[in-house]
Amino acid sequence: MRAAFAFLPALVTLIAMTAITPASAAGVDQNRLDRTVLPEHFNALPFSPWPLDLVTPFHRTPIRPERVVYQLKGSIRQVAKVDRDLSTACRRGTFIQRMNFIFRVRSADDRPYGIGWGSGVNLHDPEKRGKADKVYLFDRQDTGLCAVWVAPLATLQRFLAPVPLRDRP
């Protein structure tokens, strides 16, 4: 009798294993999806249906001869002085260049300044503050830090050196 009971746990384990295994295997078969063969027109598109973002190619800005460039032989402080009233008018937009940097001068430290001539060339001056014998150098126009440097034309001509076309920025 004892031998029959000793064999009983092994028999119960064997029956349990055979009962569990087919049930779990049947569950796996039940969850598996059969894939159907899709028609050709259901495949992914060979191209993106969304339009591409347009990116223009980079073109270097050409150097045009109408942009007159000068080089200062010395410091701007040797040539001109800042005018507070004109600097305030520049910040308000009532004393500015007509075209920013169409005429420009580079100082000894390579800082660019736009030029407006007192005769009215490249100078927007509705309040008629400009004088014909003066040259106005604009630093940081179109900002709240605009500064207008005023130089006599005769003094500035001694300090200017035209820059050859090949060396223009």
C-alpha positions as CSV (number, residue, x, y, z in Angstrom):
1,M,0.0,0.0,0.0
2,R,2.8,2.2,0.8
3,A,4.3,1.7,-2.6
4,A,1.0,2.7,-4.2
5,F,0.9,5.9,-2.3
6,A,4.6,6.7,-3.1
7,F,3.8,6.5,-6.8
8,L,0.7,8.8,-6.4
9,P,2.6,12.2,-6.3
10,A,4.5,11.4,-9.5
11,L,1.2,10.4,-11.2
12,V,-0.5,13.6,-10.1
13,T,2.4,15.6,-11.4
14,L,2.3,13.8,-14.7
15,I,-1.4,14.3,-15.2
16,A,-1.1,18.0,-14.2
17,M,1.6,18.5,-16.8
18,T,-0.3,16.9,-19.6
19,A,-3.4,18.9,-18.7
20,I,-1.7,22.3,-18.5
21,T,0.5,22.0,-21.6
22,P,-2.2,21.5,-24.2
23,A,-4.3,24.3,-22.7
24,S,-1.5,26.9,-22.9
25,A,-0.6,25.7,-26.4
26,A,-4.2,26.1,-27.5
27,G,-4.2,29.6,-26.0
28,V,-1.2,30.6,-28.1
29,D,-2.9,29.3,-31.2
30,Q,-6.0,31.2,-30.4
31,N,-4.2,34.6,-30.1
32,R,-2.2,34.2,-33.3
33,L,-3.4,36.4,-36.2
34,D,-3.3,35.1,-39.7
35,R,-2.0,37.7,-42.0
36,T,-3.6,38.0,-45.3
37,V,-1.8,39.0,-48.4
38,L,-2.5,42.6,-49.2
39,P,-3.2,43.8,-52.7
40,E,-0.4,45.9,-54.3
41,H,-2.2,49.2,-53.8
42,F,-2.2,48.8,-50.0
43,N,1.6,48.8,-49.7
44,A,3.6,51.9,-48.6
45,L,3.9,54.7,-51.0
46,P,7.2,55.0,-52.9
47,F,7.3,58.7,-51.9
48,S,6.1,60.9,-49.0
49,P,2.6,62.3,-49.5
50,W,3.6,65.4,-47.6
51,P,5.3,68.2,-49.6
52,L,8.9,68.9,-48.8
53,D,9.9,72.1,-47.0
54,L,11.4,74.3,-49.6
55,V,15.0,75.2,-48.9
56,T,16.5,77.7,-51.2
57,P,20.1,77.1,-52.1
58,F,22.7,79.4,-50.6
59,H,24.0,82.1,-52.9
60,R,26.7,84.4,-51.8
61,T,25.7,88.0,-51.9
62,P,27.4,89.6,-54.9
63,I,29.7,92.6,-54.4
64,R,28.2,95.3,-56.4
65,P,30.3,98.3,-57.5
66,E,27.5,100.7,-56.4
67,R,28.3,99.9,-52.8
68,V,31.1,102.3,-52.1
69,V,33.4,101.2,-49.3
70,Y,36.0,103.3,-47.6
71,Q,38.6,102.4,-45.0
72,L,39.5,104.8,-42.2
73,K,43.2,105.4,-41.8
74,G,42.8,106.0,-38.1
75,S,40.3,105.7,-35.3
76,I,36.8,107.2,-35.7
77,R,37.4,109.2,-32.5
78,Q,40.2,111.1,-34.3
79,V,37.8,112.1,-37.1
80,A,34.3,112.5,-35.7
81,K,32.3,113.2,-32.6
82,V,29.0,111.7,-31.4
83,D,26.0,114.0,-31.6
84,R,23.5,113.2,-28.9
85,D,20.5,115.0,-30.6
86,L,21.1,113.3,-33.9
87,S,21.6,109.9,-32.2
88,T,18.2,110.3,-30.5
89,A,16.6,111.3,-33.8
90,C,18.2,108.2,-35.4
91,R,16.6,106.0,-32.7
92,R,13.3,107.6,-33.5
93,G,13.8,107.1,-37.3
94,T,13.8,110.8,-38.2
95,F,17.5,111.0,-39.1
96,I,18.7,107.8,-40.8
97,Q,20.3,106.5,-43.9
98,R,18.0,105.9,-46.9
99,M,19.6,102.6,-47.7
100,N,21.5,101.0,-44.9
101,F,25.2,100.5,-45.8
102,I,25.0,101.6,-49.4
103,F,28.0,103.7,-48.5
104,R,30.0,102.4,-45.7
105,V,33.3,102.9,-44.0
106,R,35.4,100.4,-42.0
107,S,37.3,101.8,-39.0
108,A,40.8,100.6,-38.0
109,D,39.2,97.9,-35.8
110,D,37.0,96.7,-38.8
111,R,33.8,98.0,-37.4
112,P,31.4,99.1,-40.2
113,Y,29.7,102.5,-40.2
114,G,27.1,103.6,-42.6
115,I,27.5,107.0,-44.3
116,G,25.0,109.7,-44.9
117,W,26.2,112.8,-46.7
118,G,25.0,116.2,-45.4
119,S,24.1,117.2,-49.0
120,G,21.3,114.7,-48.8
121,V,22.9,111.7,-50.5
122,N,21.7,108.6,-48.7
123,L,20.2,110.7,-45.8
124,H,16.6,110.7,-44.7
125,D,16.2,114.0,-42.9
126,P,12.6,115.3,-42.8
127,E,13.5,117.8,-40.1
128,K,16.4,119.3,-42.1
129,R,19.0,118.8,-39.4
130,G,21.8,117.9,-41.8
131,K,24.4,120.4,-43.0
132,A,26.0,120.3,-46.5
133,D,29.6,120.5,-45.2
134,K,29.2,117.5,-42.7
135,V,29.3,113.7,-43.1
136,Y,27.2,111.6,-40.8
137,L,28.5,108.1,-39.8
138,F,25.8,105.7,-38.5
139,D,26.6,103.1,-36.0
140,R,24.0,100.3,-35.2
141,Q,21.2,102.0,-37.2
142,D,17.7,100.4,-36.7
143,T,18.5,99.6,-33.1
144,G,17.9,101.3,-29.8
145,L,21.7,101.9,-29.6
146,C,22.0,104.0,-32.8
147,A,24.8,106.5,-32.6
148,V,25.5,109.2,-35.2
149,W,29.0,110.4,-35.5
150,V,29.4,113.8,-37.2
151,A,32.6,114.7,-39.1
152,P,33.5,117.8,-41.2
153,L,33.8,116.7,-44.9
154,A,37.2,118.2,-45.3
155,T,38.6,116.4,-42.2
156,L,37.1,113.1,-43.2
157,Q,38.5,113.2,-46.7
158,R,42.0,113.2,-45.3
159,F,41.3,110.0,-43.3
160,L,39.5,108.0,-46.0
161,A,41.2,105.5,-48.3
162,P,39.1,103.8,-50.9
163,V,39.2,100.0,-50.7
164,P,39.9,98.1,-53.9
165,L,37.0,96.1,-55.3
166,R,38.6,92.7,-54.6
167,D,39.1,93.5,-50.9
168,R,35.5,94.6,-50.2
169,P,33.5,92.6,-47.6
